[in-house]
């Protein structure tokens, strides 16, 4: 067993944004082409604690054919990720996770990786890829600003990868229910990317109206947000899945990662399906769009919403990349007697 810590994962992924984007793209395309196995995630919840959960995401990812340093070999494994929003007030990260990779010949576990960094970066990269693909006229290269609802780790990672998929991005607006979190987010952004102009907004509507790309990543458990303030043709990256009202979902051009996965667990799209009794409001999966097989977008000017449930194959794609880089660089702690 090879154990890769948080520092090992960061060392492998820092500065490798292009490789991460390629790995995520390849995983989405493989999923759309039927070269994956992605069982439904398992949610462990606790009595009387609506917001706390631990989720298990098992998956198999076949060859993606991408040349990212991760190779094109198949991989299987699982992410086990805890989300405890109250940790933020304790000064502890909201999410903690591990990823395990198994051998395909024997089934034995062979690599154990710290998973919160992998989870956050695959989420950011997937949202950024969607923003580039879904940006309407005049296109992604013309986008100069992005808005962020929620000042946490996930939106920071979305911004990291938007800087690679939206070449003209120069302005950022952020809103958080906690103004101090918004200010901290702004300070982190300018510290990491001094060329950015970052502003804290006074309301969520102001934030939604400011730029044509909006990323929503909060800990909301129930819908509260409509799309009335968005500009025509805006792209909303609905990363946290439970923010938009049913009316907002039904009014939008909806793109998902996998309809069967995203219409579960009381997400906004699940609630919309329960109201109308079908999933006809979902236009396409992002994998089909990346393969060039997606149906055409509806009338110009409609707000597009990308709602990614978060497929386990994305975690495997990045874990495979991290494993490859760590083995090349001699990082990690081998535990030769782990299995006895």
C-alpha positions in Angstrom: 0.0 0.0 0.0 1.2 3.5 -0.9 -0.1 6.3 1.4 -0.2 9.8 -0.1 -0.8 12.6 2.3 -2.3 16.1 1.8 1.1 17.5 1.0 1.9 14.8 -1.5 -1.4 15.5 -3.3 -0.9 19.3 -3.3 2.7 18.8 -4.7 1.3 16.7 -7.5 -1.5 19.0 -8.5 -0.1 22.5 -7.9 0.9 24.0 -11.3 -0.8 21.1 -13.1 -4.0 22.8 -13.9 -3.9 21.9 -17.6 -3.3 18.2 -16.8 -6.2 18.3 -14.3 -8.6 19.8 -16.8 -7.5 17.2 -19.4 -8.1 14.4 -16.8 -11.6 15.7 -16.0 -12.5 16.1 -19.6 -11.3 12.6 -20.4 -13.4 11.2 -17.5 -16.5 13.0 -18.6 -16.0 11.8 -22.2 -15.4 8.2 -21.1 -18.6 8.3 -19.0 -20.6 9.6 -21.9 -19.1 6.9 -24.1 -20.1 4.1 -21.7 -16.5 3.3 -20.5 -17.3 3.8 -16.8 -19.2 2.1 -14.0 -20.7 4.6 -11.5 -23.1 3.2 -8.9 -25.2 5.6 -7.0 -23.4 7.3 -4.1 -24.2 6.1 -0.6 -25.2 8.9 1.9 -24.6 8.3 5.6 -26.7 10.8 7.6 -27.2 11.2 11.3 -30.5 11.6 13.3 -31.3 15.3 14.0 -28.4 16.6 12.0 -29.7 17.6 8.5 -26.5 19.2 7.2 -23.9 16.6 8.3 -23.2 13.7 6.0 -20.6 11.2 4.8 -20.8 10.1 1.2 -19.2 7.0 -0.5 -18.6 7.3 -4.2 -17.5 4.0 -5.8 -16.5 4.0 -9.4 -14.6 2.4 -12.3 -13.0 4.5 -15.0 -11.9 2.8 -18.2 -9.1 4.2 -20.5 -9.6 7.9 -21.2 -6.9 8.1 -23.9 -5.6 11.3 -22.4 -1.9 12.1 -22.2 -1.8 13.9 -18.8 1.0 12.0 -17.1 -1.6 9.8 -15.5 -1.5 7.2 -18.3 -4.5 5.7 -20.0 -4.9 2.6 -17.8 -8.2 1.7 -16.2 -8.7 2.4 -12.5 -11.2 1.5 -9.8 -11.7 2.8 -6.3 -13.8 4.8 -4.0 -14.0 8.3 -2.4 -15.2 8.5 1.2 -15.9 12.1 2.0 -17.4 13.8 5.1 -19.2 17.2 4.9 -19.7 18.8 8.3 -20.6 22.5 7.7 -20.3 23.3 11.4 -16.6 22.7 11.2 -16.2 26.1 9.7 -17.1 27.8 13.0 -14.7 25.5 14.7 -11.8 26.5 12.5 -11.7 23.1 10.9 -12.2 22.4 7.1 -15.8 21.5 6.2 -14.8 18.5 4.1 -12.4 15.7 4.8 -11.9 12.7 2.6 -9.8 9.7 1.6 -9.6 8.0 -1.8 -8.6 4.4 -2.2 -7.5 2.8 -5.5 -7.8 -1.0 -6.0 -5.8 -3.3 -8.3 -7.9 -4.5 -11.2 -6.3 -7.9 -11.3 -6.7 -8.9 -7.7 -9.0 -6.3 -6.3 -6.6 -5.5 -3.5 -6.3 -1.8 -2.3 -3.0 -0.4 -3.4 -3.0 3.4 -2.9 -4.6 5.5 -0.1 -4.8 9.2 -0.8 -5.9 12.2 1.2 -9.0 13.1 -0.8 -10.3 16.6 0.1 -7.8 18.3 -2.2 -8.6 15.9 -5.0 -12.4 16.4 -4.4 -12.2 20.2 -4.4 -10.0 20.5 -7.5 -12.0 18.0 -9.6 -15.1 20.0 -8.7 -13.4 23.3 -9.7 -12.1 21.9 -12.9 -15.4 20.3 -13.9 -17.2 23.6 -13.3 -14.6 25.6 -15.3 -14.8 23.2 -18.2 -18.6 23.6 -18.3 -18.3 27.4 -18.2 -16.1 27.3 -21.3 -18.3 24.9 -23.2 -21.6 26.6 -22.2 -20.7 30.2 -22.7 -22.9 31.7 -25.4 -22.1 34.4 -27.8 -19.6 36.0 -28.1 -18.0 33.0 -26.3 -15.8 32.2 -23.4 -12.8 34.3 -24.6 -15.0 37.4 -24.2 -15.9 36.7 -20.5 -14.0 39.2 -18.4 -15.7 38.7 -15.0 -17.2 36.0 -12.8 -19.4 36.1 -9.7 -19.2 33.7 -6.7 -22.0 33.0 -4.2 -20.2 31.4 -1.3 -16.7 32.3 -0.1 -15.4 28.8 0.6 -12.8 26.4 -0.7 -14.9 25.1 -3.6 -15.5 28.5 -5.2 -11.8 29.3 -4.7 -11.0 26.1 -6.7 -13.6 27.0 -9.4 -11.8 30.3 -9.8 -8.4 28.6 -10.0 -9.6 26.7 -13.1 -11.7 29.4 -14.6 -8.5 31.4 -15.0 -7.4 28.6 -17.4 -10.7 28.2 -19.3 -11.8 31.9 -19.5 -8.7 33.6 -20.8 -10.0 37.1 -20.4 -11.1 36.8 -16.8 -10.0 39.9 -14.8 -12.8 40.8 -12.4 -14.4 38.8 -9.5 -17.4 39.6 -7.4 -18.1 37.5 -4.3 -21.0 37.3 -1.8 -21.3 35.3 1.4 -23.9 35.4 4.2 -20.9 36.0 6.4 -19.2 39.2 5.2 -16.0 38.2 6.9 -15.8 35.0 4.8 -16.4 37.1 1.7 -13.6 39.4 2.6 -11.3 36.5 3.4 -12.1 35.0 0.0 -11.3 38.3 -1.7 -8.0 38.5 0.2 -7.0 35.0 -0.8 -7.8 35.7 -4.4 -5.7 38.8 -4.6 -2.9 37.1 -2.7 -2.9 34.2 -5.2 -3.6 36.3 -8.3 -2.6 39.9 -7.9 -3.9 40.8 -11.4 -7.5 40.2 -10.4 -9.9 43.0 -9.3 -12.0 41.5 -6.5 -15.1 43.1 -5.0 -17.4 42.0 -2.2 -21.0 42.5 -3.0 -23.7 43.5 -0.6 -26.4 41.1 -1.8 -26.8 37.9 -3.7 -28.9 39.6 -6.4 -26.1 42.1 -7.0 -23.6 39.3 -7.3 -25.8 37.3 -9.7 -26.3 40.4 -11.9 -22.7 41.5 -12.1 -21.1 39.0 -14.4 -22.1 36.4 -17.1 -20.6 33.5 -15.3 -21.8 32.7 -11.7 -20.6 29.9 -9.5 -22.9 29.0 -6.6 -21.2 26.8 -3.9 -22.8 27.1 -0.5 -23.9 24.8 2.3 -27.6 25.4 1.7 -29.9 22.5 2.4 -33.0 24.0 0.8 -33.7 26.1 -2.3 -33.8 29.9 -1.9 -32.3 31.4 -5.1 -34.0 32.4 -8.3 -32.4 33.6 -11.6 -34.2 36.9 -12.0 -31.1 39.0 -11.5 -29.0 37.1 -14.1 -28.2 38.7 -17.4 -29.5 37.2 -20.6 -27.3 34.2 -21.6 -25.6 33.9 -18.2 -24.1 30.6 -17.2 -24.8 29.5 -13.6 -22.5 26.8 -12.2 -24.8 25.3 -9.6 -22.1 23.4 -7.8 -23.9 22.9 -4.4 -27.0 21.6 -6.1 -29.6 22.8 -3.5 -29.7 26.5 -4.0 -32.0 27.1 -7.0 -35.8 27.0 -6.6 -37.9 24.7 -8.7 -39.1 27.6 -10.8 -35.5 28.7 -11.5 -34.6 25.2 -12.6 -37.6 24.9 -14.9 -37.0 28.3 -16.5 -33.3 27.4 -17.3 -31.4 25.5 -20.0 -30.2 22.7 -17.8 -27.0 20.7 -18.3 -25.9 18.0 -15.9 -23.1 15.5 -15.5 -25.5 12.5 -15.1 -29.3 12.9 -14.9 -29.7 9.7 -12.9 -27.3 10.9 -10.3 -28.3 14.5 -10.0 -32.0 13.8 -9.6 -31.5 12.3 -6.2 -31.2 13.3 -2.5 -33.5 16.3 -2.7 -31.3 18.4 -5.0 -33.0 21.3 -6.8 -33.3 19.1 -10.0 -34.7 16.2 -8.0 -37.4 18.6 -6.5 -38.2 19.8 -10.0 -38.6 16.3 -11.3 -41.0 15.6 -8.4 -43.1 18.6 -9.4 -43.4 18.0 -13.1 -43.0 14.2 -13.2 -40.3 14.0 -15.8 -36.7 15.1 -16.6 -37.5 16.8 -19.9 -36.2 20.1 -18.5 -32.6 18.6 -18.7 -31.1 19.3 -22.2 -27.9 17.3 -22.1 -25.0 15.8 -20.1 -21.7 17.6 -20.2 -19.9 14.5 -21.5 -22.0 14.4 -24.6 -21.4 18.2 -25.1 -17.6 17.6 -24.8 -17.9 14.8 -27.3 -19.8 17.1 -29.7 -23.0 14.9 -29.4 -25.1 17.3 -27.3 -28.3 18.7 -28.6 -28.3 22.3 -29.6 -28.9 25.0 -27.0 -32.3 26.5 -26.8 -33.2 30.1 -27.8 -30.4 32.7 -27.3 -30.6 34.7 -24.1 -31.8 31.9 -21.8 -29.8 31.3 -18.6 -27.9 28.0 -18.7 -27.5 26.1 -15.4 -24.8 23.4 -15.0 -25.6 21.1 -12.1 -22.9 18.5 -11.5 -23.7 15.8 -8.9 -20.0 15.0 -8.8 -19.2 11.7 -10.3 -16.7 9.3 -8.6 -14.8 8.9 -11.9 -13.6 12.4 -11.6 -11.9 11.6 -8.3 -10.4 8.5 -9.8 -9.1 10.5 -12.7 -7.2 12.9 -10.4 -6.2 10.1 -8.0 -4.6 8.3 -11.0 -2.8 11.5 -12.0 -1.5 12.1 -8.4 -0.4 8.4 -8.1 1.6 8.7 -11.3 3.3 12.0 -10.4 4.0 10.8 -6.8 5.6 7.5 -8.1 7.7 9.4 -10.5 8.9 11.8 -7.8 9.3 9.2 -5.1 6.7 10.7 -2.8 4.5 8.9 -0.4 4.9 6.3 2.4 5.0 2.7 1.3 3.4 0.3 3.8 4.5 -3.1 2.6 2.8 -5.2 5.3 -0.6 -3.3 5.2 -2.5 -6.4 4.0 -0.6 -8.8 6.1 
